Amino acid sequence: MELVADEGLAVATRGLRKSFAGVRGRRVAIHGLDLDVPAGGVHGFLGPNGSGKTTTIRMLLGLLRADSGTMHIFGQPVPQRLPQVIGRVGAIVESPKFYPSFSGRKSLSLLADAIGTERRRVDEVLEEVGLRDRGGDRFSAYSLGMRQRLAIAATLLKSPDLLIFDEPTNGLDPAGIREIRETMRNLGTHGRTVLVSSHILSEIEQIADTVSIIGRGRVVAQGSVAGLINEQAGAGGVDVGIDSPEAAVTVLRRVGMSAELTADGLRVTGADRPADVTRALAAQGLYVSRLLPVRRDLESVFLQLTQDDQLGAQPAPAGADPGPPDPRHTAGPADPSTGEAGR
């Protein structure tokens, strides 16, 4: 039965599957992916290398054909109705390409003509990404961060509601990363939906409202950034400094806490409050010199979830049959501005 997408979602997939032929049989890259991207704000799409992020993005844009499952963008099934919805989507899925001798403004003007957009939009989008004062400079003179911002400007020419960026900060220095981070955050706060895949988790934590974490081609967690961190907060535990760590481990385990030796003390989990740790140890004549709650962040949540997934999941056997392709999923046309910028 075809999925009826929630009106509050910019992107929704159900049971999405994609496999590729290999020398040892078919390799399953996406395995039953159920992805929800809320409309509005920045959504981080996170996963280890090879987890299927780029494959998913390419299927959403009609650049790859899914074996089975359903995909919706703003409630429209894709790729079947991609031509009807592609005008609301802008994407960068590869490194941006522009003529080195052309200025940023000239490059965008030519692209505006190609996609039927008024040229007045050129200065508007240069302003939006902070390049208006550098629009007359040659592309070859741009820093990597400026080149990526020009690519983002190209996706904005048709005023899309959904922007999809695949690893937009790859190869950038810290200054360039900060520029792209601020640009994406500004886009998300002005009503657009920004779906960004990235492996730089500290950056995503600063800009994303919601995230999806995938491993082995399926979602292992998704929700608000704060919600996922708080959900895992209990696993953070407490770092304890003490003169007799071995004896402390024995005491704490006896009262039902989990305690493990570390390089400079021990890590305790399973305590409702840090005070419970000091109380249990003091009752046995052991006194702490340091007691620090372990702060959970998106990176630690990501590492825990993906590690659990790697340990718990079994890889698809070589030669496994991925099932017959869904006849509804035929590759749809892609708008020039949803592929490689400047093409």
DOVEXSE-702929 format. One record per residue (C-alpha): residue in three letters; chain; z, y, x. Coordinates in pm, 1 decimal, padded with zeros to 6 digits, always signed. Layout:
RODO   residuo   cadena         c3         c2         c1
RODO       ALA        A          Z          Y          X
...
This chain:
RODO   residuo   cadena         c3         c2         c1
RODO       MET        A   +00000.0   +00000.0   +00000.0
RODO       GLU        A   -00094.0   +00340.7   +00141.3
RODO       LEU        A   +00190.2   +00561.8   +00250.0
RODO       VAL        A   +00254.3   +00871.4   +00042.8
RODO       ALA        A   +00368.3   +01118.1   +00306.5
RODO       ASP        A   +00677.4   +01329.1   +00249.5
RODO       GLU        A   +00581.6   +01691.4   +00185.7
RODO       GLY        A   +00843.7   +01799.2   +00439.8
RODO       LEU        A   +00667.2   +01615.9   +00722.2
RODO       ALA        A   +00389.6   +01753.8   +00938.5
RODO       VAL        A   +00316.2   +01407.5   +01081.8
RODO       ALA        A   +00411.5   +01065.0   +00949.7
RODO       THR        A   +00309.3   +00719.0   +01066.2
RODO       ARG        A   +00407.2   +00380.8   +00925.7
RODO       GLY        A   +00353.6   +00043.6   +01088.2
RODO       LEU        A   +00112.7   +00191.9   +01340.4
RODO       ARG        A   -00028.3   -00064.0   +01582.6
RODO       LYS        A   -00269.0   -00041.1   +01873.1
RODO       SER        A   -00366.2   -00302.1   +02132.6
RODO       PHE        A   -00604.9   -00306.5   +02425.0
RODO       ALA        A   -00803.5   -00590.0   +02577.2
RODO       GLY        A   -00697.8   -00697.4   +02926.5
RODO       VAL        A   -00772.9   -00968.0   +03177.6
RODO       ARG        A   -00475.0   -01171.0   +03048.2
RODO       GLY        A   -00536.0   -01113.3   +02679.5
RODO       ARG        A   -00458.1   -00821.9   +02451.6
RODO       ARG        A   -00178.4   -00583.8   +02543.6
RODO       VAL        A   +00008.4   -00423.4   +02255.3
RODO       ALA        A   +00063.8   -00053.5   +02330.9
RODO       ILE        A   +00191.9   +00059.1   +01990.1
RODO       HIS        A   +00390.6   -00189.6   +01786.1
RODO       GLY        A   +00489.3   -00090.4   +01431.2
RODO       LEU        A   +00547.8   +00278.9   +01504.4
RODO       ASP        A   +00724.4   +00471.3   +01226.1
RODO       LEU        A   +00718.7   +00835.5   +01335.3
RODO       ASP        A   +00842.4   +01136.5   +01134.4
RODO       VAL        A   +00774.9   +01490.5   +01255.1
RODO       PRO        A   +00933.1   +01755.0   +01028.8
RODO       ALA        A   +00724.6   +02058.8   +00938.9
RODO       GLY        A   +00832.0   +02367.8   +01132.1
RODO       GLY        A   +01002.7   +02394.5   +01471.4
RODO       VAL        A   +00963.8   +02200.2   +01794.0
RODO       HIS        A   +00968.0   +01819.5   +01790.1
RODO       GLY        A   +01008.9   +01634.4   +02117.9
RODO       PHE        A   +00820.4   +01306.4   +02154.9
RODO       LEU        A   +01000.6   +01118.3   +02431.3
RODO       GLY        A   +00956.5   +00785.0   +02601.2
RODO       PRO        A   +00920.8   +00621.7   +02943.3
RODO       ASN        A   +00580.1   +00609.7   +03107.4
RODO       GLY        A   +00370.1   +00351.3   +02929.4
RODO       SER        A   +00572.6   +00365.6   +02607.5
RODO       GLY        A   +00273.8   +00479.6   +02398.4
RODO       LYS        A   +00311.2   +00857.3   +02361.8
RODO       THR        A   -00042.0   +00952.4   +02466.4
RODO       THR        A   -00192.7   +00659.4   +02276.0
RODO       THR        A   -00018.7   +00776.6   +01957.5
RODO       ILE        A   -00139.0   +01134.0   +02003.7
RODO       ARG        A   -00497.2   +01019.3   +02060.6
RODO       MET        A   -00489.0   +00811.6   +01743.0
RODO       LEU        A   -00359.0   +01107.0   +01542.0
RODO       LEU        A   -00650.5   +01317.4   +01668.4
RODO       GLY        A   -00913.7   +01052.5   +01593.1
RODO       LEU        A   -00978.6   +00991.0   +01963.4
RODO       LEU        A   -00863.1   +00628.1   +01940.1
RODO       ARG        A   -00883.9   +00382.0   +01653.1
RODO       ALA        A   -00564.0   +00214.1   +01531.7
RODO       ASP        A   -00561.1   -00161.8   +01472.2
RODO       SER        A   -00349.7   -00120.1   +01160.0
RODO       GLY        A   -00091.3   +00103.0   +00993.7
RODO       THR        A   -00113.5   +00446.5   +00836.3
RODO       MET        A   -00109.2   +00802.5   +00969.2
RODO       HIS        A   -00073.4   +01129.0   +00777.0
RODO       ILE        A   -00099.0   +01491.4   +00888.2
RODO       PHE        A   +00034.5   +01735.2   +00629.2
RODO       GLY        A   +00006.4   +01459.7   +00370.0
RODO       GLN        A   -00359.2   +01383.9   +00445.0
RODO       PRO        A   -00445.9   +01031.4   +00563.9
RODO       VAL        A   -00612.5   +01032.4   +00904.6
RODO       PRO        A   -00861.4   +00958.2   +01039.4
RODO       GLN        A   -01013.7   +00923.0   +00691.5
RODO       ARG        A   -00954.8   +01289.5   +00601.3
RODO       LEU        A   -00934.1   +01430.3   +00951.9
RODO       PRO        A   -01229.0   +01667.4   +00892.4
RODO       GLN        A   -01034.9   +01823.6   +00602.5
RODO       VAL        A   -00713.0   +01875.0   +00801.0
RODO       ILE        A   -00835.3   +01932.4   +01156.8
RODO       GLY        A   -00859.3   +02308.0   +01102.6
RODO       ARG        A   -00478.7   +02314.2   +01078.9
RODO       VAL        A   -00434.8   +02132.9   +01411.6
RODO       GLY        A   -00462.5   +02244.6   +01772.7
RODO       ALA        A   -00399.1   +02016.1   +02068.1
RODO       ILE        A   -00403.3   +01983.1   +02444.9
RODO       VAL        A   -00428.8   +01621.5   +02552.4
RODO       GLU        A   -00566.6   +01664.7   +02905.2
RODO       SER        A   -00559.8   +01923.2   +03181.5
RODO       PRO        A   -00727.3   +02246.0   +03064.9
RODO       LYS        A   -01077.9   +02318.9   +03193.6
RODO       PHE        A   -01227.8   +02667.8   +03210.1
RODO       TYR        A   -01501.0   +02824.3   +03422.0
RODO       PRO        A   -01323.2   +02951.1   +03736.8
RODO       SER        A   -01530.6   +03272.0   +03756.9
RODO       PHE        A   -01478.8   +03370.4   +03391.3
RODO       SER        A   -01187.0   +03583.0   +03285.4
RODO       GLY        A   -00934.4   +03444.4   +03042.8
RODO       ARG        A   -01058.5   +03683.4   +02776.8
RODO       LYS        A   -01424.1   +03587.1   +02825.5
RODO       SER        A   -01340.4   +03214.8   +02812.0
RODO       LEU        A   -01154.6   +03257.8   +02483.7
RODO       SER        A   -01432.1   +03477.9   +02342.2
RODO       LEU        A   -01690.8   +03208.4   +02408.4
RODO       LEU        A   -01467.0   +02945.1   +02251.4
RODO       ALA        A   -01405.2   +03168.5   +01948.8
RODO       ASP        A   -01781.2   +03194.7   +01897.6
RODO       ALA        A   -01819.3   +02817.9   +01931.0
RODO       ILE        A   -01563.5   +02738.6   +01660.6
RODO       GLY        A   -01654.8   +03025.3   +01430.2
RODO       THR        A   -01343.4   +03236.3   +01480.9
RODO       GLU        A   -01349.1   +03616.4   +01485.4
RODO       ARG        A   -01324.0   +03764.9   +01834.7
RODO       ARG        A   -01036.3   +03989.0   +01728.6
RODO       ARG        A   -00821.5   +03676.1   +01753.6
RODO       VAL        A   -00869.5   +03667.6   +02131.4
RODO       ASP        A   -00637.3   +03957.0   +02211.8
RODO       GLU        A   -00394.0   +03838.7   +01944.3
RODO       VAL        A   -00352.1   +03495.7   +02101.5
RODO       LEU        A   -00337.7   +03639.5   +02454.3
RODO       GLU        A   -00050.7   +03856.0   +02331.9
RODO       GLU        A   +00115.7   +03556.5   +02171.4
RODO       VAL        A   +00127.4   +03362.0   +02498.4
RODO       GLY        A   +00210.7   +03663.3   +02715.0
RODO       LEU        A   -00128.0   +03698.6   +02888.0
RODO       ARG        A   -00273.4   +04012.4   +02730.3
RODO       ASP        A   -00225.2   +04217.5   +03047.4
RODO       ARG        A   -00388.9   +03943.4   +03255.6
RODO       GLY        A   -00672.8   +03863.5   +03015.6
RODO       GLY        A   -00929.9   +04038.1   +03234.5
RODO       ASP        A   -00840.8   +03833.6   +03545.5
RODO       ARG        A   -01053.6   +03543.0   +03657.1
RODO       PHE        A   -00928.3   +03197.8   +03567.1
RODO       SER        A   -00936.3   +03102.4   +03936.0
RODO       ALA        A   -00669.4   +03368.0   +04002.8
RODO       TYR        A   -00428.9   +03226.8   +03743.2
RODO       SER        A   -00120.2   +03029.9   +03841.8
RODO       LEU        A   -00081.1   +02679.4   +03697.0
RODO       GLY        A   +00159.3   +02813.2   +03436.3
RODO       MET        A   -00085.9   +03086.2   +03335.3
RODO       ARG        A   -00367.8   +02832.5   +03310.2
RODO       GLN        A   -00160.7   +02620.4   +03076.7
RODO       ARG        A   -00071.3   +02925.5   +02867.3
RODO       LEU        A   -00440.7   +03010.7   +02843.0
RODO       ALA        A   -00502.6   +02657.5   +02717.2
RODO       ILE        A   -00232.3   +02710.1   +02454.9
RODO       ALA        A   -00399.0   +03039.6   +02359.1
RODO       ALA        A   -00724.2   +02846.3   +02306.6
RODO       THR        A   -00551.6   +02615.6   +02057.8
RODO       LEU        A   -00416.4   +02920.0   +01869.4
RODO       LEU        A   -00756.1   +03079.5   +01803.3
RODO       LYS        A   -00791.7   +02915.6   +01462.1
RODO       SER        A   -00423.9   +02981.9   +01368.0
RODO       PRO        A   -00319.8   +02615.1   +01341.7
RODO       ASP        A   -00006.6   +02502.3   +01161.0
RODO       LEU        A   +00043.4   +02204.4   +01393.5
RODO       LEU        A   +00022.7   +02216.1   +01772.7
RODO       ILE        A   +00021.7   +01894.1   +01975.0
RODO       PHE        A   +00089.0   +01911.1   +02348.8
RODO       ASP        A   +00085.2   +01603.0   +02571.8
RODO       GLU        A   +00301.4   +01658.2   +02882.3
RODO       PRO        A   +00223.5   +02033.4   +02898.1
RODO       THR        A   +00443.6   +02098.6   +03202.8
RODO       ASN        A   +00299.9   +01829.5   +03431.1
RODO       GLY        A   +00246.7   +01965.4   +03780.9
RODO       LEU        A   +00409.5   +02303.2   +03712.4
RODO       ASP        A   +00668.1   +02467.0   +03933.6
RODO       PRO        A   +01002.9   +02577.6   +03782.1
RODO       ALA        A   +00865.2   +02922.3   +03696.5
RODO       GLY        A   +00564.4   +02770.6   +03519.9
RODO       ILE        A   +00784.6   +02526.7   +03331.6
RODO       ARG        A   +00999.7   +02815.4   +03210.5
RODO       GLU        A   +00692.4   +03005.5   +03091.7
RODO       ILE        A   +00564.2   +02709.7   +02889.7
RODO       ARG        A   +00912.0   +02638.8   +02754.1
RODO       GLU        A   +00947.1   +02993.3   +02624.9
RODO       THR        A   +00595.5   +02988.3   +02478.4
RODO       MET        A   +00658.7   +02664.7   +02286.3
RODO       ARG        A   +00996.2   +02785.9   +02163.1
RODO       ASN        A   +00840.9   +03108.8   +02034.3
RODO       LEU        A   +00566.9   +02916.0   +01854.3
RODO       GLY        A   +00824.6   +02692.5   +01687.1
RODO       THR        A   +01037.7   +02981.3   +01569.0
RODO       HIS        A   +00743.3   +03154.8   +01403.1
RODO       GLY        A   +00671.0   +02887.0   +01145.9
RODO       ARG        A   +00445.3   +02648.7   +01334.5
RODO       THR        A   +00514.1   +02283.3   +01405.8
RODO       VAL        A   +00500.7   +02197.5   +01775.5
RODO       LEU        A   +00483.9   +01828.3   +01868.9
RODO       VAL        A   +00533.4   +01797.9   +02243.9
RODO       SER        A   +00552.5   +01481.9   +02452.1
RODO       SER        A   +00741.7   +01517.5   +02776.6
RODO       HIS        A   +00947.0   +01335.2   +03035.5
RODO       ILE        A   +01139.5   +01649.4   +03139.0
RODO       LEU        A   +01434.6   +01589.1   +02909.3
RODO       SER        A   +01638.2   +01893.2   +03012.0
RODO       GLU        A   +01349.8   +02116.1   +02902.7
RODO       ILE        A   +01308.9   +01938.0   +02569.4
RODO       GLU        A   +01681.9   +01969.2   +02501.6
RODO       GLN        A   +01653.3   +02346.8   +02541.0
RODO       ILE        A   +01358.0   +02394.7   +02303.3
RODO       ALA        A   +01344.0   +02105.5   +02055.9
RODO       ASP        A   +01496.9   +02105.1   +01709.9
RODO       THR        A   +01426.3   +01735.3   +01653.0
RODO       VAL        A   +01313.5   +01443.7   +01868.9
RODO       SER        A   +01170.9   +01094.8   +01846.7
RODO       ILE        A   +01246.1   +00852.0   +02129.1
RODO       ILE        A   +01011.4   +00559.0   +02167.4
RODO       GLY        A   +01014.3   +00249.9   +02383.1
RODO       ARG        A   +00763.8   -00032.8   +02404.4
RODO       GLY        A   +00550.6   +00129.1   +02137.8
RODO       ARG        A   +00810.3   +00174.7   +01865.4
RODO       VAL        A   +01069.3   +00433.8   +01765.7
RODO       VAL        A   +01420.2   +00354.1   +01889.9
RODO       ALA        A   +01582.3   +00676.5   +01760.4
RODO       GLN        A   +01484.9   +01001.0   +01593.2
RODO       GLY        A   +01657.1   +01297.9   +01437.1
RODO       SER        A   +01799.7   +01632.5   +01540.4
RODO       VAL        A   +01885.4   +01678.3   +01907.2
RODO       ALA        A   +02246.6   +01763.9   +01824.6
RODO       GLY        A   +02271.2   +01470.6   +01583.7
RODO       LEU        A   +02152.1   +01213.9   +01836.9
RODO       ILE        A   +02384.0   +01347.4   +02107.0
RODO       ASN        A   +02682.5   +01350.7   +01871.0
RODO       GLU        A   +02597.8   +01002.2   +01746.9
RODO       GLN        A   +02624.6   +00871.9   +02101.5
RODO       ALA        A   +02920.0   +01092.1   +02196.7
RODO       GLY        A   +03170.4   +00811.5   +02162.8
RODO       ALA        A   +02993.0   +00621.5   +02438.9
RODO       GLY        A   +03046.0   +00909.2   +02679.6
RODO       GLY        A   +03407.0   +00820.4   +02752.3
RODO       VAL        A   +03645.1   +00980.5   +02997.9
RODO       ASP        A   +03640.6   +01000.6   +03377.9
RODO       VAL        A   +03987.1   +00930.3   +03518.9
RODO       GLY        A   +04121.8   +01001.4   +03865.7
RODO       ILE        A   +04428.7   +00794.2   +03957.5
RODO       ASP        A   +04597.1   +00653.6   +04270.7
RODO       SER        A   +04590.1   +00291.2   +04151.3
RODO       PRO        A   +04258.4   +00247.8   +03969.1
RODO       GLU        A   +04266.3   -00134.8   +03969.8
RODO       ALA        A   +04606.3   -00140.3   +03802.9
RODO       ALA        A   +04491.7   +00126.5   +03555.0
RODO       VAL        A   +04190.3   -00084.2   +03455.5
RODO       THR        A   +04419.4   -00378.8   +03380.0
RODO       VAL        A   +04652.2   -00165.3   +03168.4
RODO       LEU        A   +04377.7   +00000.2   +02967.6
RODO       ARG        A   +04192.8   -00324.0   +02898.7
RODO       ARG        A   +04517.3   -00476.3   +02775.3
RODO       VAL        A   +04546.1   -00207.4   +02505.3
RODO       GLY        A   +04184.2   -00251.2   +02390.6
RODO       MET        A   +04002.7   +00016.8   +02588.7
RODO       SER        A   +03696.9   -00045.9   +02804.3
RODO       ALA        A   +03753.9   +00059.0   +03165.4
RODO       GLU        A   +03530.9   +00023.3   +03469.4
RODO       LEU        A   +03587.2   +00124.9   +03830.5
RODO       THR        A   +03373.9   +00411.3   +03964.2
RODO       ALA        A   +03330.4   +00560.5   +04311.4
RODO       ASP        A   +03621.0   +00802.1   +04264.6
RODO       GLY        A   +03830.9   +00653.6   +03986.2
RODO       LEU        A   +03736.4   +00486.8   +03659.8
RODO       ARG        A   +03533.5   +00542.7   +03343.6
RODO       VAL        A   +03711.5   +00471.6   +03014.9
RODO       THR        A   +03550.0   +00422.1   +02674.7
RODO       GLY        A   +03695.8   +00307.2   +02344.2
RODO       ALA        A   +03971.5   +00570.0   +02334.0
RODO       ASP        A   +03988.4   +00787.3   +02023.1
RODO       ARG        A   +04133.3   +01074.9   +02227.3
RODO       PRO        A   +04176.5   +01142.1   +02600.8
RODO       ALA        A   +04550.6   +01171.2   +02536.3
RODO       ASP        A   +04555.2   +00801.5   +02443.1
RODO       VAL        A   +04446.9   +00719.5   +02798.4
RODO       THR        A   +04725.3   +00920.9   +02963.7
RODO       ARG        A   +04983.3   +00783.8   +02717.9
RODO       ALA        A   +04889.0   +00421.5   +02785.2
RODO       LEU        A   +04896.7   +00470.0   +03161.9
RODO       ALA        A   +05216.9   +00675.3   +03171.4
RODO       ALA        A   +05395.4   +00403.8   +02973.0
RODO       GLN        A   +05336.3   +00177.1   +03274.0
RODO       GLY        A   +05433.2   +00434.8   +03534.0
RODO       LEU        A   +05073.5   +00531.0   +03620.1
RODO       TYR        A   +04987.2   +00901.0   +03621.1
RODO       VAL        A   +04641.2   +01056.0   +03624.3
RODO       SER        A   +04528.6   +01326.8   +03865.6
RODO       ARG        A   +04204.2   +01397.2   +03679.3
RODO       LEU        A   +04094.2   +01346.7   +03317.6
RODO       LEU        A   +03749.3   +01474.9   +03224.5
RODO       PRO        A   +03561.0   +01397.8   +02901.8
RODO       VAL        A   +03205.9   +01292.4   +02987.1
RODO       ARG        A   +02959.1   +01534.0   +02831.2
RODO       ARG        A   +02666.3   +01360.8   +02667.1
RODO       ASP        A   +02324.7   +01523.4   +02687.1
RODO       LEU        A   +01977.1   +01429.0   +02574.2
RODO       GLU        A   +01898.2   +01268.1   +02908.6
RODO       SER        A   +02196.5   +01033.7   +02897.0
RODO       VAL        A   +02117.8   +00940.2   +02534.7
RODO       PHE        A   +01754.3   +00879.0   +02627.0
RODO       LEU        A   +01844.1   +00659.5   +02924.6
RODO       GLN        A   +02091.6   +00456.0   +02721.7
RODO       LEU        A   +01855.5   +00400.0   +02429.9
RODO       THR        A   +01551.7   +00314.8   +02639.2
RODO       GLN        A   +01756.8   +00088.6   +02866.5
RODO       ASP        A   +01889.9   -00098.2   +02562.9
RODO       ASP        A   +01534.8   -00127.4   +02431.6
RODO       GLN        A   +01404.2   -00264.8   +02760.5
RODO       LEU        A   +01682.4   -00523.2   +02767.1
RODO       GLY        A   +01650.8   -00622.2   +02402.8
RODO       ALA        A   +01276.4   -00619.8   +02343.0
RODO       GLN        A   +01042.9   -00899.7   +02432.7
RODO       PRO        A   +00691.7   -00810.5   +02553.4
RODO       ALA        A   +00398.7   -00926.8   +02345.8
RODO       PRO        A   +00263.3   -01253.6   +02485.1
RODO       ALA        A   -00068.4   -01245.3   +02665.5
RODO       GLY        A   -00350.8   -01320.2   +02428.9
RODO       ALA        A   -00145.1   -01241.8   +02119.8
RODO       ASP        A   -00361.0   -01166.3   +01819.8
RODO       PRO        A   -00297.3   -00805.5   +01709.6
RODO       GLY        A   -00426.5   -00880.0   +01362.6
RODO       PRO        A   -00745.6   -00758.4   +01201.1
RODO       PRO        A   -00821.8   -00385.7   +01224.7
RODO       ASP        A   -00759.9   -00181.1   +00913.5
RODO       PRO        A   -01106.2   -00104.2   +00774.7
RODO       ARG        A   -00988.8   +00240.1   +00666.8
RODO       HIS        A   -00930.3   +00342.0   +01027.5
RODO       THR        A   -01261.3   +00456.4   +01164.1
RODO       ALA        A   -01278.0   +00719.9   +01430.8
RODO       GLY        A   -01307.6   +01064.0   +01275.0
RODO       PRO        A   -01469.4   +01369.0   +01429.5
RODO       ALA        A   -01260.3   +01587.6   +01653.5
RODO       ASP        A   -01272.3   +01965.3   +01650.6
RODO       PRO        A   -01362.4   +02116.1   +01991.6
RODO       SER        A   -01030.3   +02295.1   +02012.4
RODO       THR        A   -00829.0   +01978.1   +01953.8
RODO       GLY        A   -00953.5   +01809.5   +02266.4
RODO       GLU        A   -00962.3   +01941.5   +02615.2
RODO       ALA        A   -00924.7   +02317.9   +02606.0
RODO       GLY        A   -01235.7   +02507.8   +02699.3
RODO       ARG        A   -01475.9   +02224.6   +02624.0
